[in-house]
Amino acid sequence: MQLSWSNSAGIATALLEVYPDTDRLSLSHDQLLQLIVSLPNFKDAASPPKPAYLDHILWTWMRIADTGFEGTG
């Protein structure tokens, strides 16, 4: 599945799968952006349409991680 800025849940899930041990609370927006655009299936512009996208993705990533998400496969 290709990821784009419009799929925050997909990006958050992929971040959890690829970077499970990352300290999400210590990430800057620039660091988060680099992690997102380096995801293997990310196929969108190198920056989000609005900076708030990064906050939403980070919040979603934390929420998924806190619920004990183990991946889809």
N, C-alpha and C positions, 0 to 999 in steps of 0.2 A: 504494500500500500504506500502510495506517495503521500508525503506530508507537506502541508502548506500552512500558512499563518491562520487560515480559517478553521483549522482542526487542532484546537488547543489540547483537547483530551488525547488525541493521537500523539501529539508531540510530547506531552507529559508522560504518557505511557512509554514511549520510546526512550525518553531521557532516563526513566527509572530502570529500564532494561539494560541500557548501554552504560549508564553511570550510577549504579545502585548505591555506591558508598560515598557519593559526593555530599559534602556539607552544604546543603541547599541554602541555609541561612547566611552563609558567608559569601555567597556569590554576588558579584556586582552585575549590573545590567549588561556590561560589556562581556563579562565571562559567560553569563547565561546565553547571550546572543551567539557567542562562538560555539558553545556546546550544541545549540539548536542547529545552526547552519552546517555543523560538521556531522550531523546525523546521516547515516547512509541513505535513507529514503527521503530526506528533505529536498524538495524541488521547488523552491519559491525564491522570491527576492531575498537579498542578503540582509535586509532590515525589515522590521515589521511596519505595517501601514501606520500604526500608532504605538507610541511607547507603552501604553497601557496593556498591550498584548503580552509583553514580557511579564508584567506583574500577574496577569491572569494565568499564564502558563506556569509560572513558578508556584502560585497558589494551588493550581490543579495538581502539579507534580507532588507537592507536599501532602495534599489531601489523599491522593492515590497511595503514596508511600505509607501514610499513617493508617490506612485501612487494611494494610497487609497484602496489597496486590502482589501477586506472584508471577504475572505475565500471562500471555494469552495462549501459549503453546505448551 
